[in-house]
Amino acid sequence: MSALAKALTGDPNGRALLLHVDDVGMCHGANVAFLELSRAGAVTCGSVMVPCPWFREIANAATADAALDLGVHLTLTSEWPQYRWAPLTAHARASGLVDEQGYFPRNCLALRERLDVEAAETELRAQIDRALDAGIDVTHLDAHMGAAAVPELADLYVRLGIDYRLPVLLPRQVDSYTAVLRLGEIPPSLHARELGMLQSRGLPVIDQFRMTPETYDPDVETTYRRMIETLPAGVTYFALHCNAPGDIETIVPPRAHRRTNEYVLFGTGAPVRWATDEGIRLVGMREIRALWQGALS
């Protein structure tokens, strides 16, 4: 049974689904996809990578369109071969939170080898503050590649959510999150401690995590339809990576099709129809933010 599902659906065994677009602001095509799909009602929310080159474009769009449900995709890694981004703060750069090229490390394992918690906090607060200062009605916090939720930063991650009064993505079923994000070794008691703290304050906790699949079985439509129709009871956060064609093919040539295929599929509206036909309630993070802030009041 899920307290959040009960709050959102009226049934502790009900099903609710967040169709969330990650990596907004990463490139122009990511912005095009998020704006187009959000305005069509084909996705429910997304989050922006503040240090990335196309942040300003999405910030301007968000200030002009208050209906957009947009959080901050807290960023401490920069994974692509030729298309990179660096910290906003000099503290992060001076502390070693960059690789030999001067950009964020490429993955969470490399990040954890050089992690300075104080510098990470300075950088993550700067990212949130820049989004707020740009006029974005920030609805939540989540973590690019899970980096802000690695064991060394888990306490900070939750504290940022409380300090800024914004819900954080920390699923109750932690294996659904950590199994696909390659965070490295995680102490078994860590998640239980963080979850217990959230529950003790009555803060809403998302139940399950799903992500853009790496392969299709047997095809794109069948794969996504199965993922949606077989969702378990509770609230599921489906991290999508929709990207319009045009630039992603040069950023990550071998895998660009995963993002452009997803964009095309969700543009048809079919995933929303599948969820509706199954009695799954579609929700955004703004609604969960209201519950989070109510619990903190």
C-alpha positions in Angstrom: 0.0 0.0 0.0 1.2 3.5 -0.8 0.3 6.7 1.2 1.2 8.8 -1.9 -1.0 6.7 -4.1 -3.9 7.2 -1.7 -3.4 10.9 -1.7 -3.3 11.1 -5.5 -5.9 8.4 -6.4 -8.0 7.9 -3.3 -6.8 4.3 -3.2 -3.7 3.1 -1.3 -3.4 0.3 -4.0 -4.2 2.7 -6.9 -1.8 3.4 -9.7 -0.4 6.8 -10.6 2.2 7.6 -13.2 4.6 10.5 -13.8 5.7 10.8 -17.4 8.9 12.8 -16.7 11.3 14.1 -19.4 14.9 14.2 -18.1 17.8 16.2 -19.6 15.8 19.2 -20.6 18.2 22.0 -21.4 20.9 19.5 -22.5 20.5 20.4 -26.1 18.0 22.2 -28.4 16.2 19.0 -29.4 15.6 18.1 -25.8 13.9 21.4 -25.3 11.8 21.1 -28.4 10.6 17.6 -27.3 9.7 18.7 -23.8 7.8 21.8 -24.8 6.0 20.1 -27.6 5.0 17.0 -25.6 4.1 19.0 -22.5 1.8 21.3 -24.3 0.1 18.4 -26.0 -0.5 16.6 -22.7 1.7 13.7 -23.8 4.0 14.0 -20.8 3.4 15.4 -17.4 6.6 17.0 -16.2 10.4 17.3 -16.7 13.6 18.6 -15.3 16.3 21.0 -16.6 20.1 20.6 -16.5 21.1 24.1 -15.4 24.8 23.9 -16.4 24.1 22.8 -19.9 24.3 25.0 -23.0 20.6 25.2 -23.8 19.4 26.1 -20.3 18.5 29.7 -21.2 16.2 28.6 -24.0 14.1 26.5 -21.7 14.2 29.0 -18.9 12.8 31.7 -21.2 10.0 29.2 -22.3 9.2 28.3 -18.7 8.8 31.9 -17.6 6.5 32.5 -20.5 4.4 29.4 -19.9 3.4 28.9 -16.2 1.7 25.6 -17.0 5.0 23.9 -17.6 5.9 21.5 -14.8 9.7 21.7 -14.6 12.2 20.7 -11.9 15.9 20.9 -11.6 17.9 17.9 -12.8 20.8 18.3 -10.4 24.0 17.8 -12.4 27.4 16.6 -11.3 28.3 14.4 -14.3 28.9 15.0 -18.0 28.8 11.8 -19.9 29.0 12.4 -23.7 32.3 12.0 -25.7 32.5 15.4 -27.3 29.6 17.5 -25.9 30.4 18.4 -22.3 29.4 20.8 -19.5 31.2 22.1 -16.4 30.3 23.4 -12.9 28.7 26.8 -12.4 30.9 27.5 -9.4 34.6 28.1 -9.0 34.4 26.2 -5.7 33.4 23.0 -7.5 36.2 23.5 -10.1 38.9 24.2 -7.5 37.8 21.3 -5.3 38.4 18.7 -8.0 34.8 18.1 -9.0 36.0 18.1 -12.6 38.0 15.7 -14.8 41.3 16.3 -16.6 39.5 18.2 -19.3 37.8 20.6 -16.9 34.3 19.2 -17.1 32.2 17.2 -14.7 33.3 13.6 -14.4 31.7 11.2 -17.0 29.9 8.9 -14.5 29.1 8.4 -10.8 32.0 6.1 -10.1 34.5 8.7 -11.3 32.6 11.4 -9.4 32.7 9.4 -6.1 36.5 9.1 -6.5 37.0 12.8 -6.2 33.9 13.9 -4.4 34.0 16.9 -2.1 30.7 17.2 -0.3 31.0 20.9 0.6 31.8 21.8 -3.0 29.0 19.6 -4.3 26.6 21.4 -2.0 27.8 24.8 -3.2 27.4 23.7 -6.8 23.9 22.1 -6.4 22.6 25.1 -4.5 23.9 27.4 -7.3 22.0 25.3 -9.9 18.8 25.5 -8.0 19.2 29.2 -7.3 20.0 29.9 -11.0 16.8 28.2 -12.1 14.7 30.1 -9.5 16.4 33.4 -10.4 15.6 32.7 -14.1 11.9 32.7 -13.2 11.3 29.0 -13.4 8.5 27.8 -11.0 10.7 24.9 -9.9 8.5 21.9 -8.9 11.0 19.3 -7.7 14.6 18.1 -7.6 16.0 14.9 -9.2 19.5 13.7 -10.0 21.2 13.4 -13.4 22.5 9.8 -13.6 21.6 9.6 -9.9 24.8 11.5 -9.0 23.2 13.8 -6.4 21.8 10.7 -4.6 25.1 8.7 -4.3 25.8 7.6 -0.7 28.1 10.5 0.1 25.4 13.0 -1.0 22.2 11.3 0.1 21.8 13.4 3.3 22.5 16.6 1.3 20.1 15.6 -1.4 17.2 15.2 1.1 18.2 18.4 3.0 18.1 20.4 -0.3 14.5 19.2 -0.8 13.6 20.3 2.7 15.5 23.6 2.6 14.0 24.6 -0.8 10.6 23.0 0.0 10.8 20.9 -3.1 10.1 17.1 -3.4 13.1 14.9 -4.3 13.1 11.7 -6.2 14.0 8.9 -3.8 11.9 5.9 -4.6 10.6 3.6 -1.9 11.6 0.6 -4.0 15.2 1.7 -4.2 16.3 -1.2 -6.4 14.1 0.1 -9.2 16.4 3.2 -9.2 19.9 2.0 -8.3 19.8 -1.1 -10.6 19.7 1.0 -13.7 21.9 4.0 -12.7 25.3 2.4 -11.9 25.9 4.3 -8.7 28.5 1.9 -7.3 28.3 0.3 -3.9 25.5 1.5 -1.6 25.2 0.6 2.1 22.0 -1.4 2.6 21.0 0.9 5.6 21.4 4.1 3.7 18.1 4.2 1.9 16.2 2.9 4.9 17.6 5.9 6.9 16.7 8.5 4.4 13.3 7.0 3.8 12.6 6.8 7.5 13.4 10.5 7.9 11.0 11.4 5.1 8.3 9.3 6.5 8.8 10.7 10.0 8.0 14.1 8.6 5.0 12.9 6.6 6.8 13.8 3.3 5.5 12.0 0.2 7.7 9.3 -1.3 7.4 8.0 -4.9 7.1 4.2 -4.9 8.8 3.0 -8.2 11.2 4.2 -10.8 11.2 3.3 -14.5 13.5 4.6 -17.2 13.9 4.7 -21.0 14.7 1.1 -22.0 18.1 0.4 -23.5 16.7 -2.2 -25.8 13.3 -3.0 -27.4 11.5 -6.3 -27.1 10.4 -6.8 -29.8 9.8 -3.2 -30.9 9.4 0.3 -29.5 5.6 0.4 -29.2 5.3 -3.1 -27.7 8.1 -2.4 -25.2 6.6 0.9 -23.8 3.1 -0.4 -23.8 4.1 -3.4 -21.7 6.0 -1.1 -19.3 3.0 1.0 -18.8 0.3 -1.6 -18.7 2.2 -3.8 -16.2 2.9 -1.0 -13.7 2.6 -2.1 -10.1 0.3 -0.5 -7.5 1.7 2.8 -6.2 3.2 5.9 -7.8 5.7 5.3 -10.6 8.2 7.9 -11.9 9.0 7.1 -15.5 12.2 8.9 -16.5 12.0 9.6 -20.2 14.7 11.1 -22.5 12.6 12.4 -25.4 14.6 14.4 -28.0 13.6 15.9 -31.3 15.8 15.0 -34.2 18.5 17.4 -35.4 21.3 17.6 -32.8 21.2 14.5 -30.7 22.5 12.4 -33.6 25.8 14.2 -33.4 26.0 14.1 -29.6 25.6 10.4 -29.2 25.4 8.7 -32.6 25.0 5.1 -31.5 22.2 5.8 -29.1 20.4 8.8 -30.5 17.5 6.6 -31.8 16.5 5.7 -28.3 15.6 9.3 -27.6 14.2 10.2 -31.0 12.1 7.0 -31.1 10.7 7.9 -27.7 9.9 11.4 -28.8 8.0 10.1 -31.9 6.1 7.5 -29.8 5.0 9.9 -27.1 4.0 12.4 -29.8 1.3 10.1 -31.0 -0.4 10.2 -27.6 -0.5 6.4 -27.4 1.2 6.1 -24.0 -1.3 8.4 -22.4 -4.1 6.4 -23.9 -2.6 3.1 -22.6 -2.4 4.5 -19.1 -5.9 5.9 -19.2 -7.3 2.6 -20.5 -5.7 0.8 -17.6 -7.1 3.2 -15.0 -3.7 4.7 -14.2 -3.9 8.3 -13.1 -1.4 10.6 -14.8 0.1 13.2 -12.4 2.8 15.8 -12.4 5.3 16.9 -9.8 3.5 20.2 -9.1 0.8 18.2 -7.4 3.3 16.3 -5.4 5.1 19.6 -4.5 1.8 20.8 -2.9 1.7 17.7 -0.7 5.4 18.1 0.2 5.0 21.7 1.1 1.8 20.9 3.1 3.7 18.4 5.2 6.5 21.0 5.9 4.0 23.7 6.9 
